[in-house]
């Protein structure tokens, strides 16, 4: 997996994490007492930091877009996911949440680096971040709603296919951008 995505048009090289598979060991948080029928929860955050260089009103932003899996806020009810088969199904569903966060990070890297910034760079960068964040928050909600939290096997399989295809597409875009650098 490509761990570095290079810049486009007026921005500098950014750091990005490699994609990875989740394991049961990633879920170290306590199961909430009111978790009901929920079997697991994956907590991820995407953070944006940047540095600015201004040369004759040409604003060059260097981004660091980090994806963080919050292991201590991610939990897995091992009393419910108590067989290898059920654990594999739960992990596959939770992998989908991680994929959505990873896709969000990758889109932010592409979009933030492709933009031509002006003196209003802070508002411009924050607007791009918010637009992409809103898109993937909605996708995350749609994922759980459509799959009924993995209970609808047909929808779960459709989402797995969709997310895997989007991950491949995103990695191809990153590889092409890296080759263009």
MONOR-V94930 format. One record per backbone hydrogen bond with DSSP energy under -1.0 kcal/mol. CO is the residue of the C=O (numbers start at 0). NH is the residue of the N-H. E is the energy in kcal/mol with one decimal. If there is no record, write none. Layout:
co->CO nh->NH e->E
co->CO nh->NH e->E
This chain:
co->2 nh->15 e->-1.2
co->4 nh->13 e->-1.5
co->22 nh->25 e->-1.9
co->23 nh->26 e->-1.5
co->31 nh->34 e->-1.6
co->34 nh->37 e->-2.2
co->38 nh->76 e->-3.6
co->40 nh->74 e->-1.7
co->42 nh->69 e->-3.2
co->44 nh->67 e->-3.2
co->46 nh->65 e->-2.2
co->48 nh->63 e->-2.7
co->50 nh->61 e->-2.6
co->52 nh->59 e->-3.3
co->57 nh->54 e->-2.0
co->59 nh->52 e->-2.2
co->60 nh->11 e->-1.4
co->61 nh->50 e->-2.0
co->63 nh->48 e->-1.7
co->65 nh->46 e->-2.8
co->67 nh->44 e->-2.3
co->68 nh->70 e->-1.4
co->69 nh->72 e->-1.2
co->70 nh->27 e->-1.5
co->70 nh->28 e->-1.1
co->73 nh->28 e->-3.0
co->74 nh->40 e->-2.6
co->75 nh->77 e->-1.2
co->76 nh->80 e->-2.6
co->79 nh->81 e->-1.8
co->82 nh->86 e->-2.7
co->83 nh->87 e->-2.1
co->84 nh->88 e->-2.1
co->85 nh->89 e->-2.4
co->86 nh->90 e->-2.9
co->87 nh->91 e->-2.1
co->88 nh->92 e->-2.1
co->89 nh->93 e->-2.8
co->90 nh->94 e->-2.2
co->91 nh->95 e->-1.1
co->92 nh->96 e->-1.0
co->93 nh->97 e->-1.9
co->94 nh->98 e->-2.9
co->95 nh->99 e->-2.2
co->96 nh->100 e->-1.9
co->97 nh->101 e->-2.6
co->98 nh->102 e->-3.1
co->99 nh->103 e->-2.1
co->100 nh->104 e->-2.3
co->101 nh->105 e->-2.5
co->102 nh->106 e->-2.5
co->103 nh->107 e->-2.4
co->104 nh->108 e->-2.3
co->105 nh->109 e->-2.2
co->106 nh->110 e->-3.0
co->107 nh->111 e->-2.8
co->108 nh->112 e->-1.6
co->109 nh->113 e->-1.4
co->117 nh->120 e->-1.1
co->119 nh->123 e->-2.2
co->120 nh->124 e->-3.0
co->121 nh->125 e->-2.4
co->122 nh->126 e->-2.3
co->123 nh->127 e->-1.9
co->124 nh->128 e->-2.4
co->125 nh->129 e->-2.7
co->126 nh->130 e->-2.4
co->127 nh->131 e->-2.2
co->128 nh->132 e->-2.9
co->129 nh->133 e->-2.9
co->130 nh->134 e->-1.8
co->131 nh->135 e->-2.2
co->132 nh->136 e->-2.3
co->133 nh->137 e->-2.1
co->134 nh->138 e->-1.9
co->135 nh->139 e->-2.1
co->136 nh->140 e->-2.1
co->137 nh->141 e->-2.9
co->138 nh->142 e->-2.5
co->139 nh->143 e->-1.9
co->140 nh->144 e->-2.5
co->141 nh->145 e->-3.3
co->142 nh->146 e->-2.1
co->143 nh->148 e->-2.1
co->146 nh->151 e->-2.9
co->147 nh->150 e->-1.5
co->150 nh->152 e->-1.2
co->151 nh->155 e->-2.6
co->152 nh->156 e->-2.5
co->153 nh->157 e->-1.9
co->154 nh->158 e->-2.6
co->155 nh->159 e->-2.7
co->156 nh->160 e->-2.2
co->157 nh->161 e->-2.5
co->158 nh->162 e->-3.4
co->159 nh->163 e->-2.5
co->160 nh->164 e->-2.3
co->161 nh->165 e->-2.5
co->162 nh->166 e->-2.4
co->163 nh->167 e->-2.2
co->164 nh->168 e->-2.4
co->165 nh->169 e->-2.7
co->166 nh->170 e->-2.4
co->167 nh->171 e->-2.2
co->168 nh->172 e->-2.2
co->169 nh->173 e->-2.3
co->170 nh->174 e->-2.4
co->171 nh->175 e->-2.4
co->172 nh->176 e->-2.5
co->173 nh->177 e->-2.4
co->174 nh->178 e->-2.4
co->175 nh->179 e->-1.6
